[in-house]
Amino acid sequence: MTGRPRKFDEGKALDAAIKIFWANGYEGAAYSALSKAMKMNRPSIYGAFGDKEGLFLRVVDRYTELHTYPALAKLNEGASYRDGFDLFFQAMIKNMVNKHHSGCLVSTVLCEATYVSPKFEAKLKNIVSAIDGFLRTRLQRAIDDGELPKEVDALMIARILNNNLNGLALRARAHEKEENLVALAQASLDAVLLAA
């Protein structure tokens, strides 16, 4: 006799878990709250995602797939590299001012949880490095196309802009208005890119 196959929507379960971790942090997210939100009992959560650490890593992956990478795709939209950066920052800010949970799951919850597990620290490093890479690639294309001077250090500019994102996430977590964050992002882009 074989067991019944699992019947659950993995995406919906992870989306529900995102809300619990975002609202409570990693350590504050109780299994009872996760189980209720995900509509799965504890053994089913273990069976599908592993322990709490494994579940959180999957949650972070789901979050970046839904929010970070679609925003990064905006870098390649627009008539110029600057248009792409404006669209990217606007998309990231839109995610940060989510009416249910402000800020950024990576900048807040994952960052705060790095001391709990070396896997969390490695995940954070990988995400930061990946974003640096996307931004650097777009800047390098702008240099190659003559939109930016050849002497521009694309990696350093990318790292500065990535740092600016984290500052915006902090302000969003403090419930600063979306229009203020967009204005600040545009001023930051002006300051960094015009200096380049």
N, C-alpha and C positions, 0 to 999 in steps of 0.2 A: 504494500500500500504506500503510495507516494503522498507527500505533503501537498497541501494546496499552494499554488503559486502566490507570491505576494501580489496584492492588488492595491497599489497606491500610486499616486502621481508624485514622482520624486521631486519635480520642480516645485509643486505646490507645497510639499512638505518642507523643502529647504527654504522657500520664501517665508513660510510661517516661522521657521527657526531663526531666520534673519531678524525678524521683528523682535523676537525674544532676546536674542543676544544684543541687538542694538539698544534696546530699552534698558537692559539690566547689566550689560557687560558680560564678559566670559564667566567669571566666577559667580556672579550674581544670577546667572541663568540656571534656574533649578530644573531638574529633570521633570518634575511634575508640571511645570509651566510649558516646557518644551513638548512633553507628551500631549498635553491638552491642545496646544496650538497646532501641532503637527497631526493630530488625530491618529496617533500611533502609540501603542503601549511601549514601555521601556525595552522589553526584549526585541520588539520589532525595530525600534530605533537602533539598537545594538546590531541586529541582523543586517540592517540596510546600510548603516553608516559607520559602525564600529562604536568605540567609546566616545565620550564627550569631546575629547581632543580631535578625534577623527571627524566627528560631525561638524565641529567648528571650522576645520580646514575646508570641508566641502562647502560650508556656508560662505566662507570667504571667496572660494572659487566661483560660486554661484553669483555672489554680489559683483565681483569684477566682470564676469561674463555679461551680466544684465546692465551694469551701470558704467563701469570704467572703459571697457573696450569699445562699446558703441560711441562713447564720447570721444575717444581717441580717433575713431574713424572720421570724425568731423574735421580733423586736421587736413584732410585731403579734399575738402569741399571749399567752395568759394573761389573767387577770381584770382586771389593772391595768397601767399603764405600767411599774411596778416589776417585776412578774412578767415582762413582755416583756424588760426589760433583764437580769434574772437569766438568762433562757433564752438570750438572745443571748451573754452572756459565757460561759455554760457551753458553748455550741456552739463558740465561738471557742477556748476552752481545750481542748476535746476535739480540735480540729484541731491545736493546738499541741503536744500530748503524743503525737502520732503515734509509734508504736513504731519506725518506720523513720527518721524525720527529725523532730527536735523543733524547736520554734519556729514561725516563720511565714516562708514563702518571700518575702513582700513585705518584712517587717521586717528580714530578714537578707540574703538574696541580692540582691534588687532594690536595697535601700538601699545595700548595699556596692558595687553595680555602677554607681551613678549617675555616677561620674566617668568611666566608659568611654564613655558615649554620652549626648548631650542627649535622645535619645528615651527613655532609661531614666529620666532625671530627670523628664521630662514625664509619663511613665507613673506614676511614684511620686506626683507631685503630684495627678494625676487620681484615683488610688485614695484617697489621703488625703482629698481634697476630697469624693469620693463618699460615703465613710463618714461624714465630718462631716455631710453633707447628710441621710443616712438617719437618723442619731441626732438631728439637729436637728428633722427633720420629726416624729419620734415624740414628742420633748419638747414641741414646739409643740402637738401634739394633746392632750397631757396638760394643758398650760396652758389651751387652749381648753375642755377638759372640766372644768376646775376642780380637777384633781388636783394641779396645781402653781400657785403664785402667779403672777399676771399679770406681775409685775416680773422674773421669772426671765429671764435672758439665755440663750435656748435654744442659740444658736450657741456661746457660750463654754462652757457645760456640755458640749455635744457634743464640742468640741475637747479638753476636759479628759479626758473618758471615752475618746476615741480615743487620747490620750497614754497613758492607763492600759493600754490594750490592748498598746501597744508594750513597756511595762515587763513585762507578763505574758509576752509572747513572748520577751523576753530571759531571764527566769527559766526559762521552759520549755526554752530552748536550753541552759541550765545544768542541765537535768534535775531541776528542782524538781518535787515530787510534785503530781499533779493536784488532790488534795484541798486542798493548801496554796494552790494558785493560785485555786481556787474560793473559799476563805475570804478570800483577799486581795481578790479581785474584789468580793465582797459587802461587805467592809469599806470598799472604795473607793467603791462605790455609796452606801453609807450616809453616808459623809463628804461626798460631793459633792452628793447629792440632798437630804439633810436640811438641808444648809447653804443650799440653793437657796431 
